[in-house]
Amino acid sequence: MADSTRTDADSTGTDLVGLAAEAYVYGYPLVYGLSMVGTSLHEGFGALAAAPFNRFAHSEHLADDRTEFVSVNNDTVYSIAQLDLSGGPLRLHVPGTGGAYYVLQFIDAWTNSFAYVGRRATGTAEGEWLVVPPGWAGSVPDGVRGVIDAPTSVVTVAGRYACDGPGDLPRVRALQERLTLAPLDGRPHRTGLPAPEPGVPEELRFFEELRVWMADFPPSAADQAYQDRFQPLGLLEEGPSPYAAAGPELVDALTKGLERGRARVEGVSRAGTGGGEPGSWNTDPHLFDYNLDHFGVGTIDSPEWRFADREASYLARAVAARIGLWGNHGYEAVYAQTFQDREGRQLNGAHSYVLRFPEPPPVESFWSVTMYSTPDYYLVGNPAGRYSIGDRTPGLVHADDGSLTLYLSHDRPADRARAANWLPAPAGDFRPMLRLYTPGAAVLDGSYEIPAIERDGE
């Protein structure tokens, strides 16, 4: 148990501010991810209504500017369930889609994607799956296609069904209604997440949530060994919270460390990991490779899809949660983002831009470009009601040579052909994201280069 009376660098021989910054980077995905789990349970978000544990909430339409979720996509209709496996396994029924794209992504409390069911991973046939808690050793019932072993007792299932616009919604809604969960033994489950202790000051709430949730949702043994370093911060304390009446030195270290850690995550989130030419897209198929310990159904367990440096994976995990919570591995979908035009200038709705694709991006499923505001990374409201544009957008105008030019601007282009290829932008700064579903080999090996965005007329 930690000694919470050790509150400054002199008494511990430790830089508590630096340690608190490390703890923020390490713990941000757990705290942010479980906060979104709580939002799903009690409030819902965007087009998803609140739903209790072990029940799917279904979007009835594609995401729009009312959907306040980081980097939400506008290509698929969501079906999301928060699973509580504390009472035992759950039986998952998945309807057949007749070849249409869908994916059910399984994410643990630390935001590790540890299993996939869907067209790429398991095909599109109807089937039953058993989702089991850590350490379960029961009998698998007849008729179950496979077992999905969960690393934590709370799991997010993020389902995405490709939807080709409003006219395709009835097909998708019929599939959603047949996507079900049922407890294997009917035992009761808890009704909420473990609650942080009341009375902790707001400025220390992050660390209190991290303390409580680390204890209830332990990570892998290797990660547990790493988090032992946070003992001087009180994060390993059991029982009463050390933050309810923390001394001024500890409060000062934690608040300064939180700001330092947050600045580090924000800085990398904006800069990306590419380091390429001005205006280049940050395309990292390995952004979500921070899962190093849990490889279940539909995952690829190979060194290519794992970070070589465990400590480096913690910052990558935090950045991924910040810019694309619950994002897929690169072999399922690749996300590329940019903040700049070809000259290295911040993209802003005061200017008009062009994005020209000489050839379609190499994908096995489909691709799109989605517009987001900064710094929130939310979809941008616009009179046209268009939030993304891609190979499934009706009415796109291609040039005689087969190339496709998209127009990114706040105001609708006057030219009819340009308006057909228009992606509305906010009045201020923005960040577009290119999504490549089931990307081709050229995307994964880095040989495909996404064209830079240019100011129109330059």
C-alpha positions in Angstrom: 0.0 0.0 0.0 1.3 3.5 -0.8 2.3 5.9 1.9 0.3 9.0 1.2 2.2 11.1 3.7 5.1 11.2 1.2 4.1 14.2 -0.7 7.2 16.0 -2.1 10.2 15.3 -4.2 12.6 15.8 -1.3 11.0 13.1 0.9 10.7 10.5 -1.9 13.7 11.3 -4.1 11.2 11.4 -6.9 10.1 14.3 -9.2 6.4 14.1 -8.4 5.3 16.5 -11.1 7.1 14.4 -13.7 5.7 11.3 -12.2 2.2 12.7 -12.2 2.6 13.7 -15.9 3.6 10.1 -16.7 0.5 8.9 -14.8 -1.7 11.1 -16.8 -0.4 9.8 -20.1 -0.6 6.2 -18.8 -4.1 6.6 -17.3 -5.8 9.0 -19.7 -7.2 6.2 -22.0 -8.7 4.3 -19.0 -10.3 7.5 -17.5 -11.5 8.9 -20.7 -12.7 5.6 -22.1 -14.6 4.6 -18.9 -16.1 8.2 -18.7 -17.5 7.6 -22.2 -18.8 4.2 -21.0 -20.6 6.0 -18.1 -22.0 8.5 -20.6 -23.3 5.7 -22.8 -25.0 4.1 -19.8 -26.7 7.2 -18.3 -26.9 9.9 -21.0 -26.2 8.4 -24.4 -24.4 10.5 -27.0 -25.2 11.9 -30.4 -27.8 9.6 -32.1 -27.2 6.9 -29.5 -29.7 6.8 -26.6 -28.6 5.7 -23.1 -28.6 2.0 -22.6 -27.8 -0.1 -19.5 -25.1 -2.7 -19.4 -25.4 -5.6 -21.8 -27.9 -4.0 -24.2 -27.1 -2.5 -27.5 -27.9 1.2 -28.3 -28.5 1.7 -32.0 -28.1 4.8 -34.1 -31.2 5.3 -36.2 -29.3 7.6 -38.6 -25.8 8.5 -39.6 -23.8 10.7 -37.3 -24.1 14.5 -37.7 -23.1 17.7 -35.9 -25.3 16.7 -32.9 -23.0 13.7 -32.3 -20.5 15.0 -29.8 -18.0 12.2 -30.0 -14.3 12.6 -30.9 -13.8 11.9 -34.7 -17.0 10.1 -35.1 -17.5 8.7 -38.6 -20.3 9.5 -41.0 -19.8 6.3 -43.1 -21.4 3.7 -40.9 -24.3 3.4 -38.5 -23.3 2.6 -34.9 -24.5 -0.1 -32.6 -22.7 0.2 -29.3 -23.0 -1.9 -26.2 -21.2 -1.7 -22.8 -20.7 -5.1 -21.4 -20.5 -6.0 -17.8 -19.1 -9.5 -17.4 -18.9 -9.5 -13.6 -22.0 -11.8 -13.5 -20.6 -14.2 -16.1 -20.5 -14.7 -19.9 -22.8 -13.2 -22.4 -24.1 -14.8 -25.5 -23.9 -12.6 -28.6 -26.1 -13.2 -31.6 -24.9 -11.7 -34.9 -27.2 -11.6 -38.0 -25.9 -12.3 -41.4 -25.4 -9.3 -43.7 -25.3 -11.0 -47.1 -21.8 -9.7 -47.8 -22.3 -6.1 -46.7 -19.5 -4.6 -44.6 -19.8 -4.5 -40.9 -17.5 -4.9 -37.9 -18.0 -5.5 -34.2 -14.9 -4.3 -32.4 -14.3 -5.4 -28.8 -12.4 -2.9 -26.6 -11.3 -3.4 -23.0 -11.4 -0.8 -20.2 -7.9 0.4 -21.2 -9.0 1.0 -24.8 -7.2 -2.1 -26.2 -9.0 -3.6 -29.2 -8.7 -7.3 -28.5 -11.2 -9.0 -30.9 -13.2 -8.4 -34.1 -16.2 -10.0 -35.6 -17.2 -8.9 -39.1 -16.6 -9.2 -42.8 -12.8 -9.0 -42.7 -12.4 -11.0 -39.6 -15.0 -13.7 -39.6 -17.2 -13.2 -42.7 -20.8 -12.1 -42.9 -22.7 -15.3 -42.0 -25.1 -15.4 -39.0 -23.6 -16.8 -35.8 -23.4 -17.0 -32.0 -20.4 -15.9 -30.0 -19.7 -16.3 -26.3 -18.0 -13.3 -24.6 -16.4 -14.4 -21.3 -14.8 -12.5 -18.3 -11.2 -12.8 -17.3 -10.3 -16.2 -15.8 -13.6 -17.9 -16.9 -13.3 -21.7 -17.2 -16.9 -22.9 -17.9 -18.5 -25.0 -20.6 -19.2 -23.6 -24.0 -22.8 -24.3 -25.0 -23.6 -26.0 -28.3 -24.2 -23.8 -31.3 -21.6 -21.2 -30.3 -19.2 -20.4 -33.1 -16.4 -19.1 -30.9 -15.3 -17.7 -27.6 -14.2 -14.1 -27.1 -12.0 -13.8 -24.0 -12.2 -10.3 -22.4 -9.2 -8.9 -20.6 -11.4 -6.8 -18.3 -14.9 -7.2 -16.8 -16.2 -4.1 -18.6 -15.9 -4.2 -22.4 -17.1 -1.8 -25.1 -18.5 -3.4 -28.3 -18.4 -0.8 -31.1 -20.5 -2.0 -34.0 -20.3 -0.3 -37.4 -22.6 -1.1 -40.3 -21.8 0.4 -43.7 -24.8 2.6 -44.7 -25.1 4.1 -48.2 -27.2 7.0 -47.1 -30.8 7.5 -45.8 -32.3 5.1 -48.4 -30.1 2.3 -47.0 -31.2 2.8 -43.4 -34.1 0.3 -43.4 -31.7 -2.6 -44.3 -29.3 -1.5 -41.5 -32.0 -1.1 -38.9 -33.3 -4.6 -39.6 -29.8 -5.9 -38.9 -29.5 -3.9 -35.7 -32.7 -5.3 -34.4 -31.4 -8.9 -34.7 -28.1 -8.0 -32.9 -28.6 -9.3 -29.4 -27.0 -10.1 -26.1 -28.1 -12.5 -23.4 -26.5 -13.7 -20.1 -25.5 -17.3 -20.2 -26.7 -18.1 -16.7 -29.1 -15.2 -16.0 -27.2 -14.0 -12.9 -27.6 -10.3 -12.0 -24.9 -7.8 -13.1 -23.9 -4.6 -11.4 -25.7 -1.5 -12.5 -22.9 1.0 -12.9 -19.2 1.7 -12.8 -17.3 1.7 -9.5 -17.7 5.2 -8.1 -14.9 7.5 -7.1 -15.0 8.7 -3.5 -17.1 11.8 -2.9 -15.4 14.8 -1.4 -12.3 14.7 -3.7 -11.6 18.2 -5.1 -12.5 18.6 -8.7 -8.9 19.3 -9.7 -7.9 15.9 -8.4 -10.8 14.0 -9.8 -8.8 12.5 -12.7 -6.4 10.9 -10.3 -9.2 9.6 -8.0 -10.9 8.0 -11.0 -7.6 6.5 -12.1 -7.0 5.1 -8.7 -10.4 3.5 -8.4 -10.6 2.2 -11.9 -7.0 0.8 -12.0 -7.9 -1.3 -9.0 -11.2 -2.6 -10.4 -9.9 -3.2 -14.0 -6.3 -4.4 -13.6 -4.2 -4.3 -16.7 -1.8 -7.0 -17.9 1.0 -8.1 -15.6 3.6 -6.1 -17.5 1.5 -2.9 -17.2 0.9 -3.6 -13.5 4.6 -3.7 -13.0 4.9 -0.3 -14.8 2.2 1.4 -12.8 3.8 0.4 -9.5 6.0 3.5 -10.1 3.0 5.6 -9.2 3.0 4.6 -5.6 4.3 8.0 -4.3 1.3 9.7 -6.0 -1.2 7.7 -3.9 -2.6 5.9 -7.0 -2.1 2.4 -5.4 -3.9 3.3 -2.2 -6.7 1.0 -1.2 -9.7 2.1 0.9 -10.3 5.8 1.7 -9.0 8.2 -1.0 -5.7 9.9 -0.3 -7.0 12.8 -2.3 -9.9 13.8 -0.1 -7.6 15.6 2.2 -4.3 15.7 0.3 -1.5 18.0 1.5 -0.6 21.1 -0.5 2.6 19.6 -1.9 0.8 16.6 -3.4 -2.0 18.8 -4.7 0.5 21.1 -6.4 2.4 18.2 -7.9 -0.7 16.5 -9.2 -2.2 19.6 -10.7 1.0 20.6 -12.4 1.7 17.1 -13.6 -1.8 16.8 -15.0 -1.3 20.0 -17.1 2.2 18.8 -18.2 0.8 15.4 -19.2 -2.2 16.9 -21.0 0.1 19.3 -22.9 2.2 16.3 -24.0 -0.8 14.4 -25.3 -2.2 17.5 -27.1 1.1 18.3 -28.7 1.6 14.9 -30.2 -2.1 14.7 -31.2 -1.7 17.9 -33.3 1.8 17.1 -34.6 1.1 13.5 -35.4 3.9 11.0 -35.9 4.6 11.5 -39.5 7.2 14.3 -39.6 6.9 14.6 -43.4 6.7 17.5 -45.8 4.4 20.5 -45.1 0.8 19.5 -45.8 1.5 15.8 -45.7 -1.2 13.6 -44.1 -0.4 11.7 -40.9 -1.2 8.2 -42.1 -0.2 5.7 -39.4 -1.7 2.2 -39.9 -0.1 1.3 -36.6 -1.6 4.1 -34.5 -3.7 1.5 -32.6 -1.0 -1.1 -32.1 -0.6 -0.3 -28.4 -2.4 -3.6 -27.4 0.6 -5.8 -26.6 -1.0 -8.6 -24.5 -4.5 -9.6 -25.7 -5.1 -11.1 -29.2 -8.5 -12.7 -29.7 -10.8 -13.5 -32.5 -10.1 -11.5 -35.7 -6.9 -9.9 -34.5 -3.5 -10.3 -36.0 -0.9 -11.5 -33.5 2.4 -10.6 -35.1 5.3 -8.3 -34.4 4.2 -6.1 -37.3 1.0 -5.1 -35.3 2.6 -4.5 -31.9 4.7 -1.6 -30.5 8.2 -2.8 -29.8 8.6 -0.4 -26.9 6.0 -0.8 -24.1 6.5 2.6 -22.6 6.2 4.3 -26.0 2.9 2.5 -26.4 1.4 4.4 -23.5 1.8 7.8 -25.2 0.5 6.3 -28.4 -2.5 4.9 -26.6 -3.3 8.3 -25.0 -3.0 10.1 -28.4 -5.2 7.5 -30.0 -7.9 8.0 -27.3 -7.7 11.7 -27.7 -8.1 11.9 -31.5 -10.0 8.7 -32.2 -11.4 6.9 -29.2 -12.3 3.2 -29.9 -10.5 3.3 -33.3 -9.7 0.1 -35.2 -6.4 -1.6 -35.9 -5.0 -0.5 -39.3 -5.8 -3.8 -40.9 -9.5 -3.1 -40.3 -9.4 0.6 -41.2 -6.8 3.3 -41.6 -7.3 6.9 -40.5 -5.3 9.8 -42.0 -5.5 13.4 -40.8 -3.9 16.7 -41.7 -4.1 20.2 -40.3 -2.2 22.0 -43.1 -2.2 22.8 -46.8 0.7 22.0 -49.1 2.5 25.2 -48.0 2.3 24.2 -44.3 -0.5 26.7 -43.4 -3.2 25.8 -41.0 -6.4 24.8 -42.7 -9.1 27.5 -42.1 -12.6 28.2 -43.5 -11.5 31.7 -44.5 -9.9 30.0 -47.5 -11.1 27.5 -50.2 -9.1 24.4 -50.9 -8.9 21.5 -53.4 -8.0 17.9 -52.8 -7.3 16.0 -56.1 -7.1 12.2 -56.3 -5.5 11.2 -59.6 -6.6 7.6 -58.8 -9.0 6.2 -56.1 -7.3 5.4 -52.8 -6.5 1.6 -52.7 -9.1 -0.1 -50.5 -11.0 -3.4 -50.5 -14.2 -1.9 -49.0 -14.6 1.9 -49.3 -13.1 5.3 -48.5 -14.3 8.8 -47.3 -13.0 12.2 -46.3 -14.8 13.6 -43.2 -14.6 17.2 -41.9 -14.0 18.0 -38.3 -13.6 21.3 -36.3 -10.7 21.8 -34.1 -9.9 21.5 -31.2 -12.9 19.4 -30.4 -12.7 17.1 -33.5 -16.5 17.1 -33.9 -18.5 17.0 -37.1 -19.3 20.4 -38.6 -22.8 21.6 -39.0 -23.6 23.0 -42.5 -26.7 23.9 -44.6 -26.1 21.0 -47.0 -26.1 18.4 -44.3 -23.0 16.9 -45.7 -20.3 15.7 -43.2 -18.2 13.4 -45.4 -17.6 12.7 -49.0 -16.2 9.6 -50.7 -16.6 6.8 -53.2 -20.2 6.1 -52.2 -21.3 9.7 -52.4 -23.9 10.0 -55.2 -23.4 12.5 -58.0 -19.6 13.0 -57.8 -18.1 14.6 -60.9 -14.9 13.0 -62.2 -12.6 14.6 -64.8 -12.2 13.0 -68.2 -8.9 11.4 -67.0 -10.8 9.7 -64.2 -9.3 11.9 -61.4 -11.5 13.3 -58.7 -11.2 16.8 -57.2 -12.9 17.6 -53.9 -13.5 21.2 -52.8 -13.2 22.1 -49.2 -14.6 25.5 -48.2 -17.0 27.2 -45.8 -19.2 28.6 -48.6 -20.8 26.5 -51.2 -19.1 26.7 -54.6 -21.1 28.6 -57.2 -20.1 26.2 -60.0 -22.5 23.2 -60.1 -19.8 20.6 -60.7 -17.7 21.9 -57.9 -20.8 22.0 -55.6 -21.3 18.3 -56.3 -17.8 17.6 -55.0 -18.0 20.0 -52.1 -17.1 19.1 -48.5 -18.3 21.9 -46.2 -15.8 23.4 -43.7 -16.3 25.5 -40.6 -15.6 29.2 -40.5 -12.5 28.6 -38.4 -9.7 26.0 -38.2 -10.5 22.5 -39.3 -9.0 19.0 -39.7 -10.2 16.6 -42.4 -9.8 12.9 -41.9 -9.4 10.3 -44.7 -10.8 6.8 -43.8 -9.8 3.8 -45.7 -11.8 0.7 -44.9 -10.0 -2.6 -45.3 -7.0 -0.8 -46.8 -4.9 -2.2 -49.6 -1.3 -3.3 -49.2 0.0 0.1 -50.6 -1.7 1.8 -47.6 -0.3 -0.6 -45.0 3.3 -0.6 -46.4 3.3 3.2 -46.7 3.9 3.3 -50.5 0.5 5.1 -51.1 0.9 8.8 -50.8 -2.2 10.9 -50.1 -2.3 14.1 -52.1 -1.7 17.3 -50.2 -4.6 19.8 -49.9 -4.0 23.1 -51.8 -5.5 26.5 -51.6 -7.9 26.9 -54.5 -6.4 29.1 -57.3 -2.8 28.8 -56.2 
